[in-house]
Amino acid sequence: MKKLILFAYKNVLRNKRRSIMACLIITLGITFLFVLRGILNGLQKEIIHNLTKAEIGEIQITKKGYHEALPGNADDYLFEFTEPLKKEIFQVKGIEEITGRLLFGGLINHQKNQVTTPFMAIAIDPEGESRVCPKLKDYIEKDKGYFLDIKKEKSGSQEKNPKIEIEDAEIDVDEEYKSLKSISEPENINVIKDEYHQVNIGSYMLKGFSNGKSKPAQIEDELILMTKDTNGFQRSLSARLTGVLEARNPMADKTIVYLILDTAQKLLSAENKVTQIVVSVFNSEERHNIVKELNERLNKYNLTAEPWDNINKFFVNIMSLQNMFYKIVTGIISLFVIAAIVITSLMTVAERTKEIGTLMAIGYKRKHIMFLFLTESGFIGMGGGAIGVFCGTLLVLLLGWIGFPFQIPGTERAFLVKPTASFSFAAFGFMLGVLSAVIGSFFPAKSASRLSPLEAMAHV
């Protein structure tokens, strides 16, 4: 058997041009697949990173049934974010940070242009959010304000108007009235002093406020948020536009509003209550085990934990479609390589018919002939696969170092995709090259093994 392997190796080198052509076909196929997989890996990594580090977090804790409820019923799923609950959550190993969010809807009015549109608000603690979802603040567009800052938020304080002395004008009245030098306000009225609330909105909402208007919407414009509190009363909040952000979801960008959690809790009469707790973990691969333990602990609070891939099925399905597309491309490339190897092997068999007859005449069996041709193709496959993986790795590393912009349809700002490769896929690419070559030579090898020794030796 060792002699056959050595013989096969020498046969590969004997016809260098044909071997190089076959090897080149395999190399191009594997390189293309390797780079495509690297790009998909980088794109999917960026999608997951944006979801978990800017939008929904790696794990969300909500009241049971919240994710199936209609947005208008969100008030029914508020719960208290207490210290005992925080301690219970941190008992689970692997949890890094947590923060609370309060979600509610209503109408928002741009005072300068008097444009009103529905909104979906996400009230956050900026400091906690920066630890759990640090990429969110990067969504703020350049030169369009700043991310929510708890230090700049002023809820205001109620004070009584001071008594103001004013002088009366000269009038033609009785002498007793002329003796009065001044009068005071009849009563003091409660007013709010030094109130300043911050709101960040999506870029599409900003455009909507400016659309067709002579005065474009801009930073520091006054916005009025109108909603209902937990008691069913109509409430409103005067706020300032302090930042414009661009989410990766164009539909959400038209309705999204971010504001300070404490301000929203007071507006809704929901002190210390939240809609969800967002959790970051040290190792995302362990999130399902962490969710399982969290659910065991949180059952007594009527709360449930869900990982990001159970919450946002839309992007999970998109990535599944991408992977399915990649499998189809892999199948097509493999068929192309196999067809090229079949053609090359058939030419080799036709040229070496007399040689095959000679080998069989001196005692080599049909299985030896078949093994010889399969081994030759295996060597070509290994060479093509190894070079393809090497070239693919270099290209992926280069693209990963440089990066290239990718823009989601419907958004204005591209994000940087950095392709990545893995050892497991390098091994898969190498094996794919070998298997494609071996499978492609199977039929020609079988045909060669079935030749009659006399007919083969008599072949001209």
C-alpha positions as CSV (number, residue, x, y, z in Angstrom):
1,M,0.0,0.0,0.0
2,K,2.9,2.4,0.8
3,K,4.2,1.7,-2.8
4,L,0.9,2.7,-4.2
5,I,0.8,6.0,-2.2
6,L,4.4,6.8,-3.4
7,F,3.4,5.9,-7.0
8,A,0.3,8.1,-6.7
9,Y,2.4,11.0,-5.5
10,K,4.9,10.6,-8.4
11,N,1.9,10.4,-10.9
12,V,0.7,13.8,-9.6
13,L,4.1,15.3,-10.3
14,R,4.4,13.6,-13.6
15,N,1.7,15.7,-15.3
16,K,2.3,19.0,-13.6
17,R,0.2,21.2,-15.8
18,R,-2.9,19.1,-15.3
19,S,-2.3,18.7,-11.6
20,I,-1.8,22.5,-11.2
21,M,-5.0,23.2,-13.1
22,A,-7.0,20.8,-10.9
23,C,-5.3,22.2,-7.8
24,L,-6.0,25.8,-8.9
25,I,-9.8,25.1,-9.4
26,I,-9.9,23.7,-5.8
27,T,-7.9,26.6,-4.5
28,L,-10.2,29.2,-6.0
29,G,-13.3,27.4,-4.8
30,I,-12.0,27.1,-1.2
31,T,-10.7,30.6,-1.1
32,F,-14.0,32.0,-2.2
33,L,-15.9,30.0,0.3
34,F,-13.5,30.9,3.1
35,V,-13.7,34.6,2.4
36,L,-17.5,34.5,2.1
37,R,-17.8,32.7,5.4
38,G,-15.4,35.2,7.0
39,I,-17.6,38.1,5.8
40,L,-20.7,36.4,7.1
41,N,-19.0,35.8,10.4
42,G,-18.0,39.5,10.7
43,L,-21.5,40.7,9.6
44,Q,-23.3,38.4,12.0
45,K,-20.9,39.3,14.8
46,E,-21.7,42.9,14.3
47,I,-25.4,42.3,14.2
48,I,-25.2,40.3,17.5
49,H,-22.9,43.0,19.0
50,N,-25.4,45.8,18.2
51,L,-28.3,43.8,19.5
52,T,-26.7,42.8,22.8
53,K,-24.5,45.8,23.5
54,A,-26.8,48.6,22.2
55,E,-30.4,47.5,22.1
56,I,-31.9,44.6,23.9
57,G,-29.0,43.3,26.0
58,E,-27.9,39.6,26.3
59,I,-30.7,38.7,28.7
60,Q,-34.0,40.4,29.6
61,I,-36.0,39.9,32.7
62,T,-39.7,40.8,32.5
63,K,-43.0,39.8,34.0
64,K,-44.4,36.6,32.6
65,G,-46.4,37.2,29.4
66,Y,-44.8,40.6,28.7
67,H,-43.3,39.6,25.3
68,E,-46.6,38.3,24.1
69,A,-48.6,41.3,25.3
70,L,-49.8,44.2,23.1
71,P,-47.8,47.5,23.5
72,G,-50.9,49.2,24.9
73,N,-51.0,46.8,27.9
74,A,-47.5,47.5,29.0
75,D,-48.7,49.1,32.2
76,D,-49.9,45.7,33.4
77,Y,-46.4,44.3,33.3
78,L,-44.6,46.9,35.5
79,F,-42.8,45.5,38.6
80,E,-40.7,46.9,41.4
81,F,-36.9,47.0,40.9
82,T,-36.0,46.4,44.5
83,E,-32.7,45.7,46.3
84,P,-33.7,42.1,47.3
85,L,-34.5,41.4,43.6
86,K,-31.1,42.8,42.6
87,K,-29.3,40.6,45.1
88,E,-31.3,37.6,43.9
89,I,-30.2,38.2,40.3
90,F,-26.5,38.6,41.2
91,Q,-26.6,35.3,43.0
92,V,-26.5,33.6,39.6
93,K,-22.9,33.0,38.5
94,G,-21.8,34.6,35.2
95,I,-23.9,37.8,35.5
96,E,-21.8,41.0,34.9
97,E,-24.2,44.0,35.2
98,I,-27.9,44.8,35.3
99,T,-30.0,47.9,34.7
100,G,-33.7,48.7,34.6
101,R,-35.8,50.1,31.7
102,L,-39.3,51.5,31.6
103,L,-41.1,51.3,28.2
104,F,-44.3,53.3,27.4
105,G,-46.0,55.0,24.5
106,G,-47.9,58.1,23.7
107,L,-47.7,61.2,21.5
108,I,-44.8,63.6,21.1
109,N,-45.2,67.2,19.8
110,H,-42.5,69.4,18.3
111,Q,-43.5,72.8,19.6
112,K,-41.7,74.9,17.0
113,N,-43.3,73.3,14.0
114,Q,-46.4,71.9,15.8
115,V,-45.9,68.4,14.4
116,T,-47.3,65.5,16.5
117,T,-46.5,61.8,16.1
118,P,-46.8,58.6,18.1
119,F,-43.7,57.5,20.1
120,M,-42.4,54.5,21.9
121,A,-40.2,55.6,24.8
122,I,-37.4,53.7,26.5
123,A,-36.6,55.2,29.8
124,I,-33.1,54.3,31.0
125,D,-30.5,55.0,33.7
126,P,-27.7,56.4,31.6
127,E,-25.0,55.2,33.9
128,G,-26.4,51.6,34.2
129,E,-27.1,51.5,30.5
130,S,-23.5,52.4,29.7
131,R,-22.4,49.4,31.6
132,V,-24.9,46.9,30.2
133,C,-25.3,48.3,26.7
134,P,-22.2,50.5,26.2
135,K,-22.6,50.8,22.4
136,L,-25.9,52.6,22.7
137,K,-24.3,56.0,23.2
138,D,-22.3,55.5,19.9
139,Y,-25.7,55.7,18.1
140,I,-25.7,59.5,18.7
141,E,-25.0,61.1,15.4
142,K,-21.9,63.3,15.1
143,D,-22.6,67.0,15.8
144,K,-26.2,66.2,16.8
145,G,-26.2,66.6,20.5
146,Y,-25.2,64.3,23.3
147,F,-26.4,61.1,25.0
148,L,-28.6,61.4,28.1
149,D,-26.7,62.8,31.1
150,I,-28.1,62.2,34.5
151,K,-26.2,65.2,35.9
152,K,-27.9,67.6,33.5
153,E,-31.4,66.4,34.3
154,K,-33.5,68.7,36.5
155,S,-36.8,67.6,37.7
156,G,-37.6,71.0,39.1
157,S,-39.1,72.1,42.4
158,Q,-42.4,73.6,43.3
159,E,-42.2,77.1,44.8
160,K,-44.7,79.8,45.6
161,N,-44.5,83.1,43.6
162,P,-43.1,85.9,45.9
163,K,-45.3,88.8,46.7
164,I,-44.5,91.5,44.2
165,E,-45.1,95.1,45.1
166,I,-46.3,97.2,42.2
167,E,-47.2,100.9,42.1
168,D,-50.6,102.0,41.1
169,A,-51.1,104.4,38.2
170,E,-52.6,107.9,38.9
171,I,-56.4,107.6,38.6
172,D,-59.3,109.9,39.4
173,V,-60.8,108.2,42.5
174,D,-61.8,109.0,46.0
175,E,-59.2,110.2,48.4
176,E,-59.2,107.0,50.5
177,Y,-58.1,105.0,47.5
178,K,-55.5,107.5,46.6
179,S,-53.8,106.8,49.9
180,L,-53.0,103.2,48.9
181,K,-49.4,103.2,47.6
182,S,-49.3,99.6,46.4
183,I,-51.2,96.3,46.2
184,S,-50.0,92.7,46.3
185,E,-51.0,89.6,44.3
186,P,-54.3,88.1,45.6
187,E,-52.6,84.7,46.2
188,N,-49.5,82.8,45.6
189,I,-49.5,80.1,42.9
190,N,-47.4,76.9,42.9
191,V,-45.0,76.9,39.9
192,I,-42.1,74.7,38.8
193,K,-38.7,76.3,38.8
194,D,-35.6,75.3,36.8
195,E,-37.1,72.2,35.1
196,Y,-35.0,70.6,32.4
197,H,-35.7,67.2,30.9
198,Q,-33.6,65.5,28.2
199,V,-34.9,63.5,25.3
200,N,-33.0,61.6,22.6
201,I,-34.9,60.8,19.4
202,G,-34.3,58.8,16.2
203,S,-33.0,60.5,13.0
204,Y,-36.1,59.7,11.1
205,M,-38.3,61.4,13.7
206,L,-36.1,64.5,13.5
207,K,-36.6,64.5,9.7
208,G,-40.4,64.1,10.2
209,F,-40.5,67.2,12.5
210,S,-38.6,69.2,9.8
211,N,-40.4,67.8,6.7
212,G,-42.0,70.6,4.7
213,K,-41.4,73.1,7.5
214,S,-39.6,76.4,7.1
215,K,-37.9,75.9,10.5
216,P,-35.9,72.7,10.6
217,A,-35.9,70.8,13.9
218,Q,-32.7,71.0,15.8
219,I,-31.0,70.5,19.2
220,E,-32.6,72.2,22.2
221,D,-36.0,72.4,20.5
222,E,-38.9,72.0,23.0
223,L,-40.8,68.7,22.8
224,I,-44.0,67.8,24.6
225,L,-44.6,64.1,25.5
226,M,-48.2,63.2,26.2
227,T,-49.2,59.9,27.7
228,K,-51.3,58.2,30.5
229,D,-49.9,57.3,33.9
230,T,-50.6,54.1,35.7
231,N,-53.8,55.5,37.2
232,G,-55.2,56.3,33.8
233,F,-54.7,60.1,34.0
234,Q,-53.4,62.1,31.1
235,R,-49.9,63.4,31.8
236,S,-47.5,65.6,29.8
237,L,-43.8,66.4,30.0
238,S,-41.9,69.3,28.6
239,A,-38.5,68.3,27.4
240,R,-35.6,69.4,25.3
241,L,-34.2,67.6,22.3
242,T,-30.6,66.9,23.4
243,G,-29.5,64.2,21.0
244,V,-30.3,62.4,17.7
245,L,-29.5,58.8,17.4
246,E,-29.7,56.3,14.5
247,A,-30.8,52.8,15.4
248,R,-30.0,50.0,13.0
249,N,-33.8,49.4,12.6
250,P,-35.3,52.0,10.3
251,M,-38.9,51.4,11.6
252,A,-37.9,51.8,15.2
253,D,-35.9,55.0,14.3
254,K,-39.2,56.7,13.4
255,T,-40.8,56.2,16.8
256,I,-37.9,55.7,19.3
257,V,-37.5,58.1,22.2
258,Y,-35.0,57.8,25.0
259,L,-35.3,59.7,28.3
260,I,-34.1,59.4,31.9
261,L,-35.7,56.6,34.0
262,D,-36.4,58.6,37.1
263,T,-38.2,61.3,35.0
264,A,-40.4,58.6,33.3
265,Q,-41.2,57.0,36.7
266,K,-42.4,60.3,38.1
267,L,-44.4,61.1,34.9
268,L,-46.2,57.7,35.0
269,S,-46.6,57.7,38.8
270,A,-44.6,54.5,38.8
271,E,-42.0,55.1,41.4
272,N,-39.2,52.5,41.5
273,K,-41.0,50.4,38.8
274,V,-39.6,49.1,35.6
275,T,-40.8,47.2,32.5
276,Q,-37.7,45.1,32.1
277,I,-34.3,44.4,33.6
278,V,-31.5,44.1,31.0
279,V,-28.6,41.8,31.9
280,S,-25.0,41.5,30.6
281,V,-23.0,38.4,31.1
282,F,-19.3,37.6,31.1
283,N,-19.6,34.8,28.6
284,S,-22.4,35.0,26.1
285,E,-22.1,31.3,25.2
286,E,-23.3,30.5,28.7
287,R,-26.5,32.7,28.5
288,H,-28.9,29.8,28.1
289,N,-27.5,28.1,31.3
290,I,-27.7,31.5,33.1
291,V,-31.3,32.0,31.9
292,K,-32.3,28.5,33.2
293,E,-30.9,29.3,36.7
294,L,-32.5,32.8,36.7
295,N,-35.9,31.4,35.9
296,E,-35.6,29.0,38.9
297,R,-34.8,31.9,41.2
298,L,-37.3,34.4,39.7
299,N,-40.3,32.2,39.6
300,K,-41.4,33.4,43.1
301,Y,-41.4,37.0,41.8
302,N,-43.6,36.1,38.8
303,L,-40.7,37.1,36.5
304,T,-39.1,35.3,33.6
305,A,-35.7,35.6,31.9
306,E,-35.2,35.3,28.1
307,P,-31.9,35.3,26.1
308,W,-31.6,37.8,23.2
309,D,-32.0,35.1,20.5
310,N,-35.4,34.2,21.9
311,I,-36.5,37.9,22.1
312,N,-35.5,39.1,18.6
313,K,-36.4,36.4,16.2
314,F,-36.2,38.8,13.2
315,F,-32.4,39.1,13.2
316,V,-32.0,35.4,14.2
317,N,-34.1,34.5,11.1
318,I,-32.0,36.8,8.9
319,M,-28.8,35.1,10.1
320,S,-30.4,31.7,9.5
321,L,-31.2,32.8,5.9
322,Q,-27.6,34.0,5.5
323,N,-26.3,30.6,6.6
324,M,-28.7,28.7,4.3
325,F,-27.6,30.9,1.4
326,Y,-24.0,30.1,2.3
327,K,-24.8,26.3,2.3
328,I,-26.3,26.6,-1.1
329,V,-23.3,28.5,-2.5
330,T,-21.0,25.8,-0.8
331,G,-23.0,23.1,-2.6
332,I,-22.7,24.8,-6.0
333,I,-19.0,25.4,-5.6
334,S,-18.5,21.8,-4.5
335,L,-20.4,20.6,-7.6
336,F,-18.2,22.8,-9.8
337,V,-15.0,21.4,-8.3
338,I,-16.3,17.8,-8.5
339,A,-17.2,18.3,-12.2
340,A,-13.7,19.7,-12.9
341,I,-12.0,16.8,-11.2
342,V,-14.2,14.3,-13.1
343,I,-13.2,15.8,-16.4
344,T,-9.5,15.9,-15.4
345,S,-9.6,12.3,-14.1
346,L,-11.3,11.0,-17.2
347,M,-8.5,12.5,-19.3
348,T,-5.9,10.9,-17.0
349,V,-7.5,7.5,-17.3
350,A,-7.7,7.7,-21.1
351,E,-4.0,8.6,-21.3
352,R,-2.9,5.9,-18.9
353,T,-5.0,3.0,-20.2
354,K,-1.9,0.9,-21.2
355,E,-0.3,1.7,-17.9
356,I,-3.4,0.4,-16.0
357,G,-3.3,-2.8,-18.1
358,T,0.4,-3.3,-17.3
359,L,-0.2,-2.8,-13.5
360,M,-3.1,-5.4,-13.6
361,A,-1.0,-7.8,-15.6
362,I,1.8,-7.8,-13.0
363,G,-0.6,-8.6,-10.2
364,Y,-2.3,-5.4,-9.1
365,K,-6.0,-5.9,-8.3
366,R,-8.9,-3.7,-9.3
367,K,-9.1,-2.3,-5.8
368,H,-5.4,-1.3,-6.1
369,I,-6.1,0.6,-9.3
370,M,-9.1,2.4,-7.8
371,F,-7.1,3.2,-4.7
372,L,-4.3,4.6,-6.9
373,F,-6.5,7.1,-8.7
374,L,-8.4,8.1,-5.6
375,T,-5.1,8.7,-3.8
376,E,-3.8,10.9,-6.7
377,S,-7.0,13.0,-6.5
378,G,-6.6,13.1,-2.7
379,F,-3.1,14.6,-3.0
380,I,-4.4,17.2,-5.5
381,G,-7.3,18.0,-3.1
382,M,-5.0,18.4,-0.1
383,G,-2.8,20.7,-2.1
384,G,-5.7,22.8,-3.4
385,G,-7.4,22.8,0.0
386,A,-4.3,23.8,1.9
387,I,-3.5,26.6,-0.5
388,G,-7.1,27.7,-0.6
389,V,-7.3,27.9,3.2
390,F,-4.0,29.8,3.3
391,C,-5.1,32.3,0.7
392,G,-8.5,32.6,2.3
393,T,-7.0,33.2,5.7
394,L,-4.7,35.9,4.4
395,L,-7.6,37.7,2.7
396,V,-9.9,37.4,5.7
397,L,-7.1,38.7,8.0
398,L,-6.5,41.6,5.7
399,L,-10.2,42.5,5.4
400,G,-10.5,42.1,9.2
401,W,-7.7,44.5,9.8
402,I,-9.0,47.1,7.3
403,G,-12.7,46.4,7.6
404,F,-15.3,47.5,5.1
405,P,-18.5,49.6,5.5
406,F,-21.9,47.9,5.3
407,Q,-25.1,49.8,5.3
408,I,-28.5,48.2,6.2
409,P,-31.1,49.2,3.7
410,G,-33.2,52.1,5.0
411,T,-30.5,53.5,7.2
412,E,-28.1,56.3,6.5
413,R,-25.0,55.4,8.5
414,A,-22.9,52.3,7.6
415,F,-21.2,50.2,10.2
416,L,-17.8,48.6,9.9
417,V,-17.7,44.9,9.2
418,K,-14.5,43.0,10.1
419,P,-14.5,39.5,8.7
420,T,-13.2,36.8,11.0
421,A,-12.0,33.2,10.5
422,S,-11.9,30.2,12.8
423,F,-9.8,27.1,13.0
424,S,-12.9,24.9,12.7
425,F,-13.8,26.5,9.4
426,A,-10.2,26.2,8.2
427,A,-10.4,22.5,8.9
428,F,-13.8,22.3,7.1
429,G,-12.4,24.1,4.1
430,F,-9.4,21.8,3.8
431,M,-11.6,18.7,4.2
432,L,-14.0,20.0,1.6
433,G,-11.2,20.4,-0.9
434,V,-10.0,16.8,-0.3
435,L,-13.5,15.2,-0.3
436,S,-14.5,17.1,-3.5
437,A,-11.4,15.9,-5.3
438,V,-11.9,12.3,-4.1
439,I,-15.6,12.2,-4.9
440,G,-14.9,13.8,-8.3
441,S,-12.4,11.0,-9.2
442,F,-14.5,8.2,-7.9
443,F,-16.3,7.4,-11.2
444,P,-13.2,7.7,-13.4
445,A,-11.3,5.5,-10.9
446,K,-14.0,2.9,-10.9
447,S,-14.0,2.9,-14.7
448,A,-10.3,2.4,-14.7
449,S,-10.5,-0.5,-12.3
450,R,-13.0,-2.3,-14.5
451,L,-10.7,-2.3,-17.6
452,S,-9.6,-5.8,-18.9
453,P,-5.9,-6.2,-18.7
454,L,-5.6,-7.4,-22.3
455,E,-7.8,-4.7,-23.7
456,A,-5.9,-2.1,-21.7
457,M,-2.5,-3.2,-22.9
458,A,-3.7,-3.4,-26.5
459,H,-5.1,0.1,-26.3
460,V,-3.4,2.6,-28.6
